């Protein structure tokens, strides 16, 4: 026997016995307390990973720096015959310490992404249907995979293009003295940002599979999403030339549209209405 749920004039059938097993009312204060606890677990894990990685921060800085810029630790600071090396320069006392913290925090952030998805699942679990629980649990390892793909995408494709552009952009006018703080900050920001950006397909698919929205609705609002992606890209990509924000925005739009296209092929019977889950925990 199936029960029907009416949402916006669209009837959506739920299999009998598919209601949330742990469905129960909880006071708002308990919701907030549990949410803070879950976020605390994520932050503590991020801090632990960052602390473990911190002793190796100098190696990470050198690896990332000379992956995109000419030179090596053996020739920096430069001598007269090595002026083409793009060595890092420290212009304030805290630059090196902050760069080390950024390197360690990047590792912690990437590891924390799947943990955040899992803790979100734990928070929402009592109000989820069994099928929704399976979707969420499957998303945990996928989140880590997508984060690593995002970091790799930025490392192998985006950052080399951006820094080659920076080098060529200024050579006719001046010799660049790359500041460690600003330059390494851009590297870590883009690596971490692309780890987050590559979660877009996961969140879109979760939202559709759980009945929160539909592919048709997302497609009808795509221009709003494009504008939001562009705004976020220009807000969080500190590049006055505009190249980095444009690349980031284009990547976000491409991931969004690619996910919708994939769902169009794999879910041709996508419903036009979203279901409202009865008995959800409030």
N, C-alpha and C positions, 0 to 999 in steps of 0.2 A: 504494500500500500504506500503510495507516495503522498506527501503533503505539499501544498502549493503556497508560495509566498508571493503576494502582490507587491510590486514596486514600480511606481510610475506607470501603472496600467499594463505592465508586462508580468505575466505569471511565469515563475520559475520553479520547477519541481525540485524538491530535495528528497532523496531516498529516505524511507522510513528508518528510524534508528540512527540517523546521521547527525543528530543534534550534538552540541558540545557535551562531552562526558562530564566535565567538571564545572558545568555552568552553575554559577552561584553569584548572588549579590555581594558586593564588597563596598565598604564605605570609601569615600573619596580620599580620606587621609591614608588608608591602607594602600590605595592605588599609587599615591604620590610616594609613599615610603618604599614600596616595591620598585617603582621606577628609579628612584635615587639609588637604591641598592644595586640594581642592574647596571646603571651607568657607572657606579663606583667600581664594580668588578671590571668593566671595560677599561676605565682609566688606570686602575691598579695594574692590570695586565700590560697595558701600554707602557706604564712607567717601569715595570720590571724588565720588559724586553729592551727598553731604551737604556736602562742601567747596565744590562749585560753587554750591550753593543758599544756603550760609550768608550771603553778602553781601546776599541779598534776604530774610533772616529777619525783619527788622522789618516789611517789607511784608506778609509772610505772617501775622505775629502780628496786625497791625492788621486785615487782611482777615478772618481767622477770628474774632477777638474781636468785631468790630462786625457780623459776620454773625448773631450769636446774642444779642448784648447791646445795649441802647440806648446811643447816644452816637456819637462819631466822634473821630478824632485831633485835629480842630480845636477841640473843646470840652473836651478833657481835658488837664490836670486841671480839674475843674468849678469854676464860679463859683457864687455864691448862686442865680442864676436858672436854673442848669442842673443842679440837684441830682438830677434823674432820670437823668442819664447814668451808666451803669455802667462807670466807668473802671477800668483795672487799677492795682493798688497793689503796690508793691514793699516787702516787709517784711524782706528780708535782702539783703546785697550781691550774692549770686550769682544771684538770681532771674531777672534780665533775661538774663544770659549763658546760664543753663540753658534758659530759654524759647527763646532763639535756637537753641541746640543741638537742642532737641526739634523745632523747626520744620524745621530742615535734615535731621535724622535721619528724620523722617516721610517726606520725599521719597525719601531713600535706601532706606528700608525697603520702600516700595511698588515701587520699581524692582528691588530685590533679590529679591522674591518669585519672579518668573518665572525669574530667573537661578539661584535655588536649585533650582527644579524641573529646569532644564536640567543643572545640575551633578550633581544626583541621578541624572539619566538617564545622564550620562557615567560616573558611578561604577558604575552597575548594568549598563551597556550590554553588556559581554562575556557576561553571564549571561542576557540577554533574548532571547526568540524574535523573529523579524522583525516579527510582528504587534504584539508588545508594544512594540517600538521605535517603531513608527508611532504607537501610542497615546500614548506618552510625549512624542514630539516635538510632536504636536498639542496636548498639554497646556501647552506652554511659552507660546505667545501667549494661550491661554485663561486662564492664570493671571494675566497682566497685566490682561486684560479684567475678570475677576472681582474683582481687587483694586481697580480703578478703580470698578467698580459698587458695591463695598462702601464705599469712601470716599464716593461720591455718596449712597448710602443713608443713611450716618451724617450727612452734611452737610445733606441736604435734609429728612430725616424725624426722625432720632433726636435730634440735638443741639438743634434748635429746641424740640422738646417738652420735653426735659430742662431747658433753661435757663428756659423759660417757667414750668415747674413750680417751679424754684428761686426765681425772682423772686416768684411768687405765694405760695409757701410761707412766706416770711419777712417779707413786707410788713406783715402785721398786728402784728408784734412789733418789728422793727428795720429800719433801712436798711442794705442789704448793702454792704460794702466788699470787692469781689472781689480776692483776692490773685492777682497775676499767675502766680506759680509753681504754686499748686494748681489754679487755674481753667484755665489754658492747658495744664497737664499733663493734666487730664481731657479736654480737647478733643483733644489729639494722641493720647492713649491710645485713646480711642474710635474715632477715625478710623483709626489703625493697626490696632486690634483688629478692626474690621469688615472691613478689607482682608484680614486673615488668616481671619476667620470665613467670608467668602465663598469661601474655597478648599475648604470642606467638600464641596460637590457634586463638585468636580474630584477630590478624593482618594477619595471613595466610588466614583465611576465608574471611576477608574483601578484601584482594588483589585478591583472586580468584573470588569472587562474583562480584567485580567491573571490572573484565576483565583485571586487571593489569598483571596477570600471570595465569598459569594453574597448576593444581595438577600434571600433567604429567611432566611439566618442573621442578617443585620443586623436584619431586621424582628423576629425572635424575641428579640433582645437589646435592643430599642429602649429599654426602661425603664432599663437600665444606661447607655446613651448619654445619655438625658435627664438622669439624675442626674449624669453626668460633665460635661455641658454646664452644668448649673446650678452645680456646684462651681467650674468654671473661671470662669464669669461673675462669681460673687460674690467670687472670689479676685482677679481682675484688674480689676474695676470699682470704684474707690474712691469709692463714694457711700453714705454712712451712711443716707440715706433709703431705700435699697433699690430705687429706681426704675430706675436705670441697669442694675444686674445683672439685674433681671427682664426688661427689654427685650432685653438681650444674650442671655440664656438662651432667651427665646422665639424670637428670630431664629435662633439655632443649631439649635434643635429644628425650626423651620419649614423651614430649608434641608435638614436631614437627611431629614425626612419627605417634603418635596417631591421630593428626589432619588430616594427609594425609590419614590414614586408614579410618577414619570416612567419609571423603569426597569421598573416593572410593566407599563406600557403599551408600552414600546418593546422590552422583552426578555421576552415572556411565557413563553418556554421556558427561563428561567433555571434552571441546574442547582442541585441541592441539595448537591452535593459540590464541593470545591475540588481542583484538580489540583496535584500536586507536580511541579515541573519537573525532569526528570532531567538530570543532568550540569550542574547549576548550579555556578557558580564558588564555591568555598569558601575 
